[in-house]
Amino acid sequence: MTVVSVSMPDELLERLDSFADEHGYTGRSEVVREASRNLLNEFDDKQLEDRELMGVVTVLFNYESTDVEHKMMTLRHNYEPLVTSHVHNHVGNHYCMELFILEGSLDDISTFVGKIRATEDTLSIDYSVMPVDRIDSIV
């Protein structure tokens, strides 16, 4: 097996090690391998390919210590054809939430989510994807 060096903040490394201990992993490498597999498989759903999809992406960040809000607005404008709706909301005393409603292909939504995940200083990113034709069958 190839050895890979990864940089991460001390706090994240401590959380990773604690998670491994608490959940019976043999070490951080096993956790990172599993997390990598899960991340790579998230959008590898053959049932979603070649279908029009709806996506919902929620991002939480501390607005006092970062420029994440500006980065979110830049992404929104760069992906305007994909972003059908956007909500910015204040949460608590120091946080903001960005909610993006997307409509497009699996590749486009995956790229957008990847750009958000690559944005430094986000606290939480959550999303879901559903085929638009599935919504039509529910109604």
Phi and psi in radians as a Rosetta constraint file:
Dihedral C 1 N 2 CA 2 C 2 CIRCULARHARMONIC -1.329 0.35
Dihedral N 2 CA 2 C 2 N 3 CIRCULARHARMONIC 2.442 0.35
Dihedral C 2 N 3 CA 3 C 3 CIRCULARHARMONIC -1.630 0.35
Dihedral N 3 CA 3 C 3 N 4 CIRCULARHARMONIC 2.298 0.35
Dihedral C 3 N 4 CA 4 C 4 CIRCULARHARMONIC -2.135 0.35
Dihedral N 4 CA 4 C 4 N 5 CIRCULARHARMONIC 2.386 0.35
Dihedral C 4 N 5 CA 5 C 5 CIRCULARHARMONIC -1.693 0.35
Dihedral N 5 CA 5 C 5 N 6 CIRCULARHARMONIC 2.290 0.35
Dihedral C 5 N 6 CA 6 C 6 CIRCULARHARMONIC -2.243 0.35
Dihedral N 6 CA 6 C 6 N 7 CIRCULARHARMONIC 2.327 0.35
Dihedral C 6 N 7 CA 7 C 7 CIRCULARHARMONIC -1.624 0.35
Dihedral N 7 CA 7 C 7 N 8 CIRCULARHARMONIC 2.395 0.35
Dihedral C 7 N 8 CA 8 C 8 CIRCULARHARMONIC -2.736 0.35
Dihedral N 8 CA 8 C 8 N 9 CIRCULARHARMONIC 2.703 0.35
Dihedral C 8 N 9 CA 9 C 9 CIRCULARHARMONIC -1.078 0.35
Dihedral N 9 CA 9 C 9 N 10 CIRCULARHARMONIC 2.621 0.35
Dihedral C 9 N 10 CA 10 C 10 CIRCULARHARMONIC -0.965 0.35
Dihedral N 10 CA 10 C 10 N 11 CIRCULARHARMONIC -0.716 0.35
Dihedral C 10 N 11 CA 11 C 11 CIRCULARHARMONIC -1.071 0.35
Dihedral N 11 CA 11 C 11 N 12 CIRCULARHARMONIC -0.721 0.35
Dihedral C 11 N 12 CA 12 C 12 CIRCULARHARMONIC -1.171 0.35
Dihedral N 12 CA 12 C 12 N 13 CIRCULARHARMONIC -0.702 0.35
Dihedral C 12 N 13 CA 13 C 13 CIRCULARHARMONIC -1.099 0.35
Dihedral N 13 CA 13 C 13 N 14 CIRCULARHARMONIC -0.728 0.35
Dihedral C 13 N 14 CA 14 C 14 CIRCULARHARMONIC -1.085 0.35
Dihedral N 14 CA 14 C 14 N 15 CIRCULARHARMONIC -0.736 0.35
Dihedral C 14 N 15 CA 15 C 15 CIRCULARHARMONIC -1.124 0.35
Dihedral N 15 CA 15 C 15 N 16 CIRCULARHARMONIC -0.696 0.35
Dihedral C 15 N 16 CA 16 C 16 CIRCULARHARMONIC -1.085 0.35
Dihedral N 16 CA 16 C 16 N 17 CIRCULARHARMONIC -0.824 0.35
Dihedral C 16 N 17 CA 17 C 17 CIRCULARHARMONIC -1.111 0.35
Dihedral N 17 CA 17 C 17 N 18 CIRCULARHARMONIC -0.743 0.35
Dihedral C 17 N 18 CA 18 C 18 CIRCULARHARMONIC -1.088 0.35
Dihedral N 18 CA 18 C 18 N 19 CIRCULARHARMONIC -0.747 0.35
Dihedral C 18 N 19 CA 19 C 19 CIRCULARHARMONIC -1.057 0.35
Dihedral N 19 CA 19 C 19 N 20 CIRCULARHARMONIC -0.788 0.35
Dihedral C 19 N 20 CA 20 C 20 CIRCULARHARMONIC -1.039 0.35
Dihedral N 20 CA 20 C 20 N 21 CIRCULARHARMONIC -0.796 0.35
Dihedral C 20 N 21 CA 21 C 21 CIRCULARHARMONIC -1.109 0.35
Dihedral N 21 CA 21 C 21 N 22 CIRCULARHARMONIC -0.823 0.35
Dihedral C 21 N 22 CA 22 C 22 CIRCULARHARMONIC -1.182 0.35
Dihedral N 22 CA 22 C 22 N 23 CIRCULARHARMONIC -0.480 0.35
Dihedral C 22 N 23 CA 23 C 23 CIRCULARHARMONIC -1.909 0.35
Dihedral N 23 CA 23 C 23 N 24 CIRCULARHARMONIC 0.197 0.35
Dihedral C 23 N 24 CA 24 C 24 CIRCULARHARMONIC 1.344 0.35
Dihedral N 24 CA 24 C 24 N 25 CIRCULARHARMONIC 0.377 0.35
Dihedral C 24 N 25 CA 25 C 25 CIRCULARHARMONIC -1.328 0.35
Dihedral N 25 CA 25 C 25 N 26 CIRCULARHARMONIC 2.704 0.35
Dihedral C 25 N 26 CA 26 C 26 CIRCULARHARMONIC -1.316 0.35
Dihedral N 26 CA 26 C 26 N 27 CIRCULARHARMONIC -0.280 0.35
Dihedral C 26 N 27 CA 27 C 27 CIRCULARHARMONIC 2.949 0.35
Dihedral N 27 CA 27 C 27 N 28 CIRCULARHARMONIC -3.134 0.35
Dihedral C 27 N 28 CA 28 C 28 CIRCULARHARMONIC -1.134 0.35
Dihedral N 28 CA 28 C 28 N 29 CIRCULARHARMONIC -0.546 0.35
Dihedral C 28 N 29 CA 29 C 29 CIRCULARHARMONIC -1.067 0.35
Dihedral N 29 CA 29 C 29 N 30 CIRCULARHARMONIC -0.703 0.35
Dihedral C 29 N 30 CA 30 C 30 CIRCULARHARMONIC -1.133 0.35
Dihedral N 30 CA 30 C 30 N 31 CIRCULARHARMONIC -0.691 0.35
Dihedral C 30 N 31 CA 31 C 31 CIRCULARHARMONIC -1.131 0.35
Dihedral N 31 CA 31 C 31 N 32 CIRCULARHARMONIC -0.802 0.35
Dihedral C 31 N 32 CA 32 C 32 CIRCULARHARMONIC -1.123 0.35
Dihedral N 32 CA 32 C 32 N 33 CIRCULARHARMONIC -0.691 0.35
Dihedral C 32 N 33 CA 33 C 33 CIRCULARHARMONIC -1.086 0.35
Dihedral N 33 CA 33 C 33 N 34 CIRCULARHARMONIC -0.804 0.35
Dihedral C 33 N 34 CA 34 C 34 CIRCULARHARMONIC -1.130 0.35
Dihedral N 34 CA 34 C 34 N 35 CIRCULARHARMONIC -0.769 0.35
Dihedral C 34 N 35 CA 35 C 35 CIRCULARHARMONIC -1.082 0.35
Dihedral N 35 CA 35 C 35 N 36 CIRCULARHARMONIC -0.698 0.35
Dihedral C 35 N 36 CA 36 C 36 CIRCULARHARMONIC -1.112 0.35
Dihedral N 36 CA 36 C 36 N 37 CIRCULARHARMONIC -0.786 0.35
Dihedral C 36 N 37 CA 37 C 37 CIRCULARHARMONIC -1.034 0.35
Dihedral N 37 CA 37 C 37 N 38 CIRCULARHARMONIC -0.811 0.35
Dihedral C 37 N 38 CA 38 C 38 CIRCULARHARMONIC -1.082 0.35
Dihedral N 38 CA 38 C 38 N 39 CIRCULARHARMONIC -0.770 0.35
Dihedral C 38 N 39 CA 39 C 39 CIRCULARHARMONIC -1.087 0.35
Dihedral N 39 CA 39 C 39 N 40 CIRCULARHARMONIC -0.795 0.35
Dihedral C 39 N 40 CA 40 C 40 CIRCULARHARMONIC -1.175 0.35
Dihedral N 40 CA 40 C 40 N 41 CIRCULARHARMONIC -0.499 0.35
Dihedral C 40 N 41 CA 41 C 41 CIRCULARHARMONIC -1.507 0.35
Dihedral N 41 CA 41 C 41 N 42 CIRCULARHARMONIC -0.223 0.35
Dihedral C 41 N 42 CA 42 C 42 CIRCULARHARMONIC -0.931 0.35
Dihedral N 42 CA 42 C 42 N 43 CIRCULARHARMONIC -0.822 0.35
Dihedral C 42 N 43 CA 43 C 43 CIRCULARHARMONIC -1.815 0.35
Dihedral N 43 CA 43 C 43 N 44 CIRCULARHARMONIC 0.242 0.35
Dihedral C 43 N 44 CA 44 C 44 CIRCULARHARMONIC -1.697 0.35
Dihedral N 44 CA 44 C 44 N 45 CIRCULARHARMONIC 0.917 0.35
Dihedral C 44 N 45 CA 45 C 45 CIRCULARHARMONIC -1.863 0.35
Dihedral N 45 CA 45 C 45 N 46 CIRCULARHARMONIC 1.874 0.35
Dihedral C 45 N 46 CA 46 C 46 CIRCULARHARMONIC -1.017 0.35
Dihedral N 46 CA 46 C 46 N 47 CIRCULARHARMONIC -0.431 0.35
Dihedral C 46 N 47 CA 47 C 47 CIRCULARHARMONIC -1.242 0.35
Dihedral N 47 CA 47 C 47 N 48 CIRCULARHARMONIC -0.285 0.35
Dihedral C 47 N 48 CA 48 C 48 CIRCULARHARMONIC -1.692 0.35
Dihedral N 48 CA 48 C 48 N 49 CIRCULARHARMONIC -0.247 0.35
Dihedral C 48 N 49 CA 49 C 49 CIRCULARHARMONIC -1.165 0.35
Dihedral N 49 CA 49 C 49 N 50 CIRCULARHARMONIC 2.547 0.35
Dihedral C 49 N 50 CA 50 C 50 CIRCULARHARMONIC 1.021 0.35
Dihedral N 50 CA 50 C 50 N 51 CIRCULARHARMONIC 0.526 0.35
Dihedral C 50 N 51 CA 51 C 51 CIRCULARHARMONIC -2.241 0.35
Dihedral N 51 CA 51 C 51 N 52 CIRCULARHARMONIC 2.633 0.35
Dihedral C 51 N 52 CA 52 C 52 CIRCULARHARMONIC -1.338 0.35
Dihedral N 52 CA 52 C 52 N 53 CIRCULARHARMONIC 2.249 0.35
Dihedral C 52 N 53 CA 53 C 53 CIRCULARHARMONIC -2.087 0.35
Dihedral N 53 CA 53 C 53 N 54 CIRCULARHARMONIC 2.683 0.35
Dihedral C 53 N 54 CA 54 C 54 CIRCULARHARMONIC -1.946 0.35
Dihedral N 54 CA 54 C 54 N 55 CIRCULARHARMONIC 2.379 0.35
Dihedral C 54 N 55 CA 55 C 55 CIRCULARHARMONIC -2.275 0.35
Dihedral N 55 CA 55 C 55 N 56 CIRCULARHARMONIC 2.576 0.35
Dihedral C 55 N 56 CA 56 C 56 CIRCULARHARMONIC -2.176 0.35
Dihedral N 56 CA 56 C 56 N 57 CIRCULARHARMONIC 2.182 0.35
Dihedral C 56 N 57 CA 57 C 57 CIRCULARHARMONIC -2.173 0.35
Dihedral N 57 CA 57 C 57 N 58 CIRCULARHARMONIC 2.239 0.35
Dihedral C 57 N 58 CA 58 C 58 CIRCULARHARMONIC -2.068 0.35
Dihedral N 58 CA 58 C 58 N 59 CIRCULARHARMONIC 2.283 0.35
Dihedral C 58 N 59 CA 59 C 59 CIRCULARHARMONIC -2.199 0.35
Dihedral N 59 CA 59 C 59 N 60 CIRCULARHARMONIC 2.322 0.35
Dihedral C 59 N 60 CA 60 C 60 CIRCULARHARMONIC -2.080 0.35
Dihedral N 60 CA 60 C 60 N 61 CIRCULARHARMONIC 2.390 0.35
Dihedral C 60 N 61 CA 61 C 61 CIRCULARHARMONIC -2.695 0.35
Dihedral N 61 CA 61 C 61 N 62 CIRCULARHARMONIC 2.798 0.35
Dihedral C 61 N 62 CA 62 C 62 CIRCULARHARMONIC -1.527 0.35
Dihedral N 62 CA 62 C 62 N 63 CIRCULARHARMONIC 2.011 0.35
Dihedral C 62 N 63 CA 63 C 63 CIRCULARHARMONIC -1.339 0.35
Dihedral N 63 CA 63 C 63 N 64 CIRCULARHARMONIC -0.298 0.35
Dihedral C 63 N 64 CA 64 C 64 CIRCULARHARMONIC -1.354 0.35
Dihedral N 64 CA 64 C 64 N 65 CIRCULARHARMONIC -0.427 0.35
Dihedral C 64 N 65 CA 65 C 65 CIRCULARHARMONIC -2.033 0.35
Dihedral N 65 CA 65 C 65 N 66 CIRCULARHARMONIC 0.149 0.35
Dihedral C 65 N 66 CA 66 C 66 CIRCULARHARMONIC -2.524 0.35
Dihedral N 66 CA 66 C 66 N 67 CIRCULARHARMONIC 3.021 0.35
Dihedral C 66 N 67 CA 67 C 67 CIRCULARHARMONIC -1.961 0.35
Dihedral N 67 CA 67 C 67 N 68 CIRCULARHARMONIC 0.520 0.35
Dihedral C 67 N 68 CA 68 C 68 CIRCULARHARMONIC -1.046 0.35
Dihedral N 68 CA 68 C 68 N 69 CIRCULARHARMONIC -0.681 0.35
Dihedral C 68 N 69 CA 69 C 69 CIRCULARHARMONIC -1.009 0.35
Dihedral N 69 CA 69 C 69 N 70 CIRCULARHARMONIC -0.767 0.35
Dihedral C 69 N 70 CA 70 C 70 CIRCULARHARMONIC -1.101 0.35
Dihedral N 70 CA 70 C 70 N 71 CIRCULARHARMONIC -0.714 0.35
Dihedral C 70 N 71 CA 71 C 71 CIRCULARHARMONIC -1.129 0.35
Dihedral N 71 CA 71 C 71 N 72 CIRCULARHARMONIC -0.656 0.35
Dihedral C 71 N 72 CA 72 C 72 CIRCULARHARMONIC -1.144 0.35
Dihedral N 72 CA 72 C 72 N 73 CIRCULARHARMONIC -0.720 0.35
Dihedral C 72 N 73 CA 73 C 73 CIRCULARHARMONIC -1.144 0.35
Dihedral N 73 CA 73 C 73 N 74 CIRCULARHARMONIC -0.668 0.35
Dihedral C 73 N 74 CA 74 C 74 CIRCULARHARMONIC -1.107 0.35
Dihedral N 74 CA 74 C 74 N 75 CIRCULARHARMONIC -0.784 0.35
Dihedral C 74 N 75 CA 75 C 75 CIRCULARHARMONIC -1.068 0.35
Dihedral N 75 CA 75 C 75 N 76 CIRCULARHARMONIC -0.761 0.35
Dihedral C 75 N 76 CA 76 C 76 CIRCULARHARMONIC -1.000 0.35
Dihedral N 76 CA 76 C 76 N 77 CIRCULARHARMONIC -0.781 0.35
Dihedral C 76 N 77 CA 77 C 77 CIRCULARHARMONIC -1.242 0.35
Dihedral N 77 CA 77 C 77 N 78 CIRCULARHARMONIC -0.675 0.35
Dihedral C 77 N 78 CA 78 C 78 CIRCULARHARMONIC -1.167 0.35
Dihedral N 78 CA 78 C 78 N 79 CIRCULARHARMONIC -0.473 0.35
Dihedral C 78 N 79 CA 79 C 79 CIRCULARHARMONIC -1.994 0.35
Dihedral N 79 CA 79 C 79 N 80 CIRCULARHARMONIC 0.594 0.35
Dihedral C 79 N 80 CA 80 C 80 CIRCULARHARMONIC -0.942 0.35
Dihedral N 80 CA 80 C 80 N 81 CIRCULARHARMONIC -0.707 0.35
Dihedral C 80 N 81 CA 81 C 81 CIRCULARHARMONIC -1.120 0.35
Dihedral N 81 CA 81 C 81 N 82 CIRCULARHARMONIC -0.448 0.35
Dihedral C 81 N 82 CA 82 C 82 CIRCULARHARMONIC -1.516 0.35
Dihedral N 82 CA 82 C 82 N 83 CIRCULARHARMONIC -0.646 0.35
Dihedral C 82 N 83 CA 83 C 83 CIRCULARHARMONIC -1.471 0.35
Dihedral N 83 CA 83 C 83 N 84 CIRCULARHARMONIC 1.882 0.35
Dihedral C 83 N 84 CA 84 C 84 CIRCULARHARMONIC -1.538 0.35
Dihedral N 84 CA 84 C 84 N 85 CIRCULARHARMONIC -0.387 0.35
Dihedral C 84 N 85 CA 85 C 85 CIRCULARHARMONIC -2.728 0.35
Dihedral N 85 CA 85 C 85 N 86 CIRCULARHARMONIC 2.693 0.35
Dihedral C 85 N 86 CA 86 C 86 CIRCULARHARMONIC -2.616 0.35
Dihedral N 86 CA 86 C 86 N 87 CIRCULARHARMONIC 2.389 0.35
Dihedral C 86 N 87 CA 87 C 87 CIRCULARHARMONIC -2.252 0.35
Dihedral N 87 CA 87 C 87 N 88 CIRCULARHARMONIC 2.345 0.35
Dihedral C 87 N 88 CA 88 C 88 CIRCULARHARMONIC -1.999 0.35
Dihedral N 88 CA 88 C 88 N 89 CIRCULARHARMONIC 2.261 0.35
Dihedral C 88 N 89 CA 89 C 89 CIRCULARHARMONIC -2.448 0.35
Dihedral N 89 CA 89 C 89 N 90 CIRCULARHARMONIC 2.516 0.35
Dihedral C 89 N 90 CA 90 C 90 CIRCULARHARMONIC -1.516 0.35
Dihedral N 90 CA 90 C 90 N 91 CIRCULARHARMONIC 2.393 0.35
Dihedral C 90 N 91 CA 91 C 91 CIRCULARHARMONIC -2.242 0.35
Dihedral N 91 CA 91 C 91 N 92 CIRCULARHARMONIC 2.090 0.35
Dihedral C 91 N 92 CA 92 C 92 CIRCULARHARMONIC 1.154 0.35
Dihedral N 92 CA 92 C 92 N 93 CIRCULARHARMONIC -2.734 0.35
Dihedral C 92 N 93 CA 93 C 93 CIRCULARHARMONIC -1.598 0.35
Dihedral N 93 CA 93 C 93 N 94 CIRCULARHARMONIC -0.324 0.35
Dihedral C 93 N 94 CA 94 C 94 CIRCULARHARMONIC -2.317 0.35
Dihedral N 94 CA 94 C 94 N 95 CIRCULARHARMONIC 0.112 0.35
Dihedral C 94 N 95 CA 95 C 95 CIRCULARHARMONIC -2.143 0.35
Dihedral N 95 CA 95 C 95 N 96 CIRCULARHARMONIC 2.711 0.35
Dihedral C 95 N 96 CA 96 C 96 CIRCULARHARMONIC -2.234 0.35
Dihedral N 96 CA 96 C 96 N 97 CIRCULARHARMONIC 2.627 0.35
Dihedral C 96 N 97 CA 97 C 97 CIRCULARHARMONIC -2.139 0.35
Dihedral N 97 CA 97 C 97 N 98 CIRCULARHARMONIC 2.305 0.35
Dihedral C 97 N 98 CA 98 C 98 CIRCULARHARMONIC -1.915 0.35
Dihedral N 98 CA 98 C 98 N 99 CIRCULARHARMONIC 2.282 0.35
Dihedral C 98 N 99 CA 99 C 99 CIRCULARHARMONIC -2.105 0.35
Dihedral N 99 CA 99 C 99 N 100 CIRCULARHARMONIC 2.099 0.35
Dihedral C 99 N 100 CA 100 C 100 CIRCULARHARMONIC -1.959 0.35
Dihedral N 100 CA 100 C 100 N 101 CIRCULARHARMONIC 2.290 0.35
Dihedral C 100 N 101 CA 101 C 101 CIRCULARHARMONIC -1.843 0.35
Dihedral N 101 CA 101 C 101 N 102 CIRCULARHARMONIC 2.165 0.35
Dihedral C 101 N 102 CA 102 C 102 CIRCULARHARMONIC -2.056 0.35
Dihedral N 102 CA 102 C 102 N 103 CIRCULARHARMONIC 2.637 0.35
Dihedral C 102 N 103 CA 103 C 103 CIRCULARHARMONIC -2.490 0.35
Dihedral N 103 CA 103 C 103 N 104 CIRCULARHARMONIC 2.101 0.35
Dihedral C 103 N 104 CA 104 C 104 CIRCULARHARMONIC 3.027 0.35
Dihedral N 104 CA 104 C 104 N 105 CIRCULARHARMONIC -2.797 0.35
Dihedral C 104 N 105 CA 105 C 105 CIRCULARHARMONIC -1.454 0.35
Dihedral N 105 CA 105 C 105 N 106 CIRCULARHARMONIC 2.891 0.35
Dihedral C 105 N 106 CA 106 C 106 CIRCULARHARMONIC -1.032 0.35
Dihedral N 106 CA 106 C 106 N 107 CIRCULARHARMONIC -0.772 0.35
Dihedral C 106 N 107 CA 107 C 107 CIRCULARHARMONIC -1.091 0.35
Dihedral N 107 CA 107 C 107 N 108 CIRCULARHARMONIC -0.758 0.35
Dihedral C 107 N 108 CA 108 C 108 CIRCULARHARMONIC -1.156 0.35
Dihedral N 108 CA 108 C 108 N 109 CIRCULARHARMONIC -0.777 0.35
Dihedral C 108 N 109 CA 109 C 109 CIRCULARHARMONIC -1.156 0.35
Dihedral N 109 CA 109 C 109 N 110 CIRCULARHARMONIC -0.724 0.35
Dihedral C 109 N 110 CA 110 C 110 CIRCULARHARMONIC -1.066 0.35
Dihedral N 110 CA 110 C 110 N 111 CIRCULARHARMONIC -0.748 0.35
Dihedral C 110 N 111 CA 111 C 111 CIRCULARHARMONIC -1.093 0.35
Dihedral N 111 CA 111 C 111 N 112 CIRCULARHARMONIC -0.770 0.35
Dihedral C 111 N 112 CA 112 C 112 CIRCULARHARMONIC -1.078 0.35
Dihedral N 112 CA 112 C 112 N 113 CIRCULARHARMONIC -0.836 0.35
Dihedral C 112 N 113 CA 113 C 113 CIRCULARHARMONIC -1.074 0.35
Dihedral N 113 CA 113 C 113 N 114 CIRCULARHARMONIC -0.701 0.35
Dihedral C 113 N 114 CA 114 C 114 CIRCULARHARMONIC -1.067 0.35
Dihedral N 114 CA 114 C 114 N 115 CIRCULARHARMONIC -0.708 0.35
Dihedral C 114 N 115 CA 115 C 115 CIRCULARHARMONIC -1.122 0.35
Dihedral N 115 CA 115 C 115 N 116 CIRCULARHARMONIC -0.692 0.35
Dihedral C 115 N 116 CA 116 C 116 CIRCULARHARMONIC -1.168 0.35
Dihedral N 116 CA 116 C 116 N 117 CIRCULARHARMONIC -0.763 0.35
Dihedral C 116 N 117 CA 117 C 117 CIRCULARHARMONIC -1.085 0.35
Dihedral N 117 CA 117 C 117 N 118 CIRCULARHARMONIC -0.520 0.35
Dihedral C 117 N 118 CA 118 C 118 CIRCULARHARMONIC -1.400 0.35
Dihedral N 118 CA 118 C 118 N 119 CIRCULARHARMONIC -0.087 0.35
Dihedral C 118 N 119 CA 119 C 119 CIRCULARHARMONIC -1.371 0.35
Dihedral N 119 CA 119 C 119 N 120 CIRCULARHARMONIC 2.111 0.35
Dihedral C 119 N 120 CA 120 C 120 CIRCULARHARMONIC -1.151 0.35
Dihedral N 120 CA 120 C 120 N 121 CIRCULARHARMONIC 2.644 0.35
Dihedral C 120 N 121 CA 121 C 121 CIRCULARHARMONIC 1.309 0.35
Dihedral N 121 CA 121 C 121 N 122 CIRCULARHARMONIC 0.199 0.35
Dihedral C 121 N 122 CA 122 C 122 CIRCULARHARMONIC -1.341 0.35
Dihedral N 122 CA 122 C 122 N 123 CIRCULARHARMONIC 2.513 0.35
Dihedral C 122 N 123 CA 123 C 123 CIRCULARHARMONIC -1.627 0.35
Dihedral N 123 CA 123 C 123 N 124 CIRCULARHARMONIC -0.602 0.35
Dihedral C 123 N 124 CA 124 C 124 CIRCULARHARMONIC -2.676 0.35
Dihedral N 124 CA 124 C 124 N 125 CIRCULARHARMONIC 2.423 0.35
Dihedral C 124 N 125 CA 125 C 125 CIRCULARHARMONIC -2.346 0.35
Dihedral N 125 CA 125 C 125 N 126 CIRCULARHARMONIC 2.205 0.35
Dihedral C 125 N 126 CA 126 C 126 CIRCULARHARMONIC -2.350 0.35
Dihedral N 126 CA 126 C 126 N 127 CIRCULARHARMONIC 2.566 0.35
Dihedral C 126 N 127 CA 127 C 127 CIRCULARHARMONIC -2.715 0.35
Dihedral N 127 CA 127 C 127 N 128 CIRCULARHARMONIC 2.817 0.35
Dihedral C 127 N 128 CA 128 C 128 CIRCULARHARMONIC -2.506 0.35
Dihedral N 128 CA 128 C 128 N 129 CIRCULARHARMONIC 2.709 0.35
Dihedral C 128 N 129 CA 129 C 129 CIRCULARHARMONIC -2.338 0.35
Dihedral N 129 CA 129 C 129 N 130 CIRCULARHARMONIC 2.419 0.35
Dihedral C 129 N 130 CA 130 C 130 CIRCULARHARMONIC -2.535 0.35
Dihedral N 130 CA 130 C 130 N 131 CIRCULARHARMONIC 2.419 0.35
Dihedral C 130 N 131 CA 131 C 131 CIRCULARHARMONIC -1.113 0.35
Dihedral N 131 CA 131 C 131 N 132 CIRCULARHARMONIC 2.401 0.35
Dihedral C 131 N 132 CA 132 C 132 CIRCULARHARMONIC -1.112 0.35
Dihedral N 132 CA 132 C 132 N 133 CIRCULARHARMONIC -0.657 0.35
Dihedral C 132 N 133 CA 133 C 133 CIRCULARHARMONIC -1.173 0.35
Dihedral N 133 CA 133 C 133 N 134 CIRCULARHARMONIC -0.389 0.35
Dihedral C 133 N 134 CA 134 C 134 CIRCULARHARMONIC -1.223 0.35
Dihedral N 134 CA 134 C 134 N 135 CIRCULARHARMONIC -0.633 0.35
Dihedral C 134 N 135 CA 135 C 135 CIRCULARHARMONIC -1.112 0.35
Dihedral N 135 CA 135 C 135 N 136 CIRCULARHARMONIC -0.728 0.35
Dihedral C 135 N 136 CA 136 C 136 CIRCULARHARMONIC -1.054 0.35
Dihedral N 136 CA 136 C 136 N 137 CIRCULARHARMONIC -0.622 0.35
Dihedral C 136 N 137 CA 137 C 137 CIRCULARHARMONIC -1.343 0.35
Dihedral N 137 CA 137 C 137 N 138 CIRCULARHARMONIC -0.372 0.35
Dihedral C 137 N 138 CA 138 C 138 CIRCULARHARMONIC -1.331 0.35
Dihedral N 138 CA 138 C 138 N 139 CIRCULARHARMONIC -0.647 0.35
